[in-house]
Amino acid sequence: MSPVDQGGIALLVAIVLIVLRVPVGIALGLVAFVGATALLPFSAVVSLMTRVPYEFTASWEFSAVPLFLAMGAIVFHAGLADELFGLVQRLVRRLPGGLAVATNLAGAAFGAASGSSLATTAAVGRLAIPQMLRSGYQPGLAAGVCACAGTLAALIPPSIPLIVYAILAEQSIARLFFAGIVPGLLTAFAYAAMILIRCRLNPSLAPTARSEDTQTKTSWTVIALPLLAVIVLGGIYAGIFSPGEAGAVGAGVAALLALLQPGFGPRRLFDALREAAKTTAAILFVAIGAFMLTRYMALTGLPATLADLVEHWSVSPMLLIVGSAALFVLLGMFLDPFGVMLLSVAVLLPVFERLGFDLVWVGIIIVKYIEIGLITPPVGLNVFAAKSVSPPEITLPVIFRGVAWFLVAEAFVLAILFAFPAVTLWLPNTLL
């Protein structure tokens, strides 16, 4: 059996193991280790596979992950996003579906301080779902908008998936951060437009808010998230600090702002840092397995063979990347979206690179696919996160039905990004 055949079989075995609920990191790492023993002496495999985890975890770029997660956890536990959400509500509440639009925009703002889709969904859902239900909003819309607003954190910097992709693809984190801004905002506006159109055509989905539905008090915390975004992105753009240093500065500023909040003390700070540490460990565990699989795939030559086949068949490069959407959506229906990204990068990235795609643009497209995977059944992690902060009467089928309309908006945004790559690349090419 040729190394290429072995690589293909190993990939199928990894997918089967993940479907069988073997932890993603274990499945990828185990397949990589066992497969490598068929190609190299055992001592060489041990040397390679013990060195790979260290190389990944010791990467300076990865230090940004726990720092940005800490920043988002501190913002969440201190309630620094609450006042901004209230302000956005008051600005747009008179629009059709105004509270849902406000939730969507608040998700984009919180994503700029979090980088975690699940954390964003939980944060905005905790505030928004009860208010929308009290105002008579249809439950599917109320919970669905929270699940989808959380996906914006995957694109709007600082984004944890973009950091991990940058490390695996050896791309600039700063370029990927700035490349994600326009597609992220475009997605937020597409969601808002869809909500407005639906609620205009069917007012029963979302009654117009009365003046007493929202509070009028505003405190200084309304500027907390914009301030963090300006410090982080402004510092990176000005060259004052690297993305990793930006995470440290952002976490430090978030902690200082949080300590000004009544009731936020050392105990809640400890809880926030513990939450960030647990999330970091989970991401690190999966990423190490994916990094091991990437090295193994390079040994088999499977990615290079796939690239040769694509060139031989004269497949249109754009047709290939559009067609890969089917693979991402199919895998995303059953696997953890973060694991799907890491698994696919190991195989498909060399193919895209061989065909001349800009890997920054490819990274944004892959993260868009991840967004879709976060809200598609039966896994839909963001849908489960929205369910966790919803009343018991809002069931998973109700939320999935509410999410379906947002998938239409996602398809619209993807069509724009496919047709006009400059939409993604203009900002990083201009600023960096």
Buried (B, 14 or more C-beta within 10 A) or exposed (E): EEBBEBBBBBBEBBBEBBEEEBBBBBBBBBBBBEBBEBBBEEEEBBEBBEEBBEEBEEBEBBBBBBBBBBBBBBBBBBBBBBBBBBBBBBEBBEBBBBBBBBBBBBBBBBBBBBBBBBBBBBBBBBBBBBBBBEBBBBBBBBBBBBBBBBBBBBBBBBBBBBBBBBBBBEBBBBBBBBBBBBBBBBBBBBBBEBBBEBBEEEEEBBBBBEEEBBEEEEEEBBBBBEBBBEBBBEBBEEEEBBBBBBBBBBBBBBBEBBBEBEEBEEEBBEEBBEBBBEBBEBBBBBBBBBBBBBBBBBBBBBBBBBBEEBEEEEEEBEEBBBEBBEBBBEBBBBBBBBBBBBBBBBBBBBBBBBBEBBBBBBBBBBBBBBBBBBBBBEBBBBBBBBBEBBEEEBBBEBBBBBBEBBBEBBEBBBEEBBEEBEBBBBBBBEEB
